Amino acid sequence: MSAVSSAAPSPSALIFVIEDDSGVAQLLTRTLAAYQFEVRCFADGRSALRQLTQVRPALCIVDLGLPDMDGIELVQQLTQHADCGVLILTGRDHPVDRVMGLELGGDDYVTKPFDARELVARVRSILRRRQPSADGGAPRQRRHAAFMGWGFDGASNTLRDPQGVEHFLGTAEAQVLKAFLERPHHILTREQLLGQHNLSPLDRSIDVRISRLRRKLETDPHNPKIIKTVYGAGYMFTAAVTWT
């Protein structure tokens, strides 16, 4: 139990559970409440979106098989309009769904059936990664980064290209870019980039996020010059970075 309960961020954080299976929703509510999270459940996506106009959760747990809208569409709306983490929890285990969910900004992807303690650990991992920007009392540091004509605003997750066009990054994608910008010219492992330990060798979520960043930053994403793959070790950001 200690592996899950140690270093817990914001134990009273509000979590939206968007799940139409009442049994799964009740299990999630009991599990998260046992770890002192506040939980609100929604049986469809539009009810959750309406509630977002009144209150902002720290994280949304989203089922992809919702009765009123496709969960992938909901993930996209959450990452575009709500400053919250997104954990996809679904019975769909097809790689296309996983890739789409992560590409559209999901922070993690868990398939059913799931282990309750592992799910809590993944929830806390997402909240830890988001904690510096969510902590209004913490001083803002190293907000604006510049490299090779590009600019990145770490507070709004906005990437500005050399032509001045702005691109909003999802939370997961921005997290990886921040890790690179904080440590340019260092080889970073998949675990360091995702902020997780004991990552499964089959977990390809970092590959999806690297691919998305390369499509934005690289002239030729298939022959990258800025984000280099160091085979057997990880990735390295090769550009010089200036922070203000």
Secondary structure, DSSP 8 states (H G I E B T S, - for coil): -HHHHTT-S-TT-EEEEE-S-HHHHHHHHHHHHHTT-EEEEESSHHHHHHHTTT---SEEEE-SB-SSSBHHHHHHHHHHH--SEEEEEES---HHHHHHHHHTT-SEEEESS--HHHHHHHHHHHHHHHHHHH-TTS---S-EEEETTEEEETTTTEEE-TTS-EEE--HHHHHHHHHHHHSTTSEE-HHHHHT-SS--TT--HHHHHHHHHHHHH-SSTTS-SSEEEETTTEEEE-S--EE-
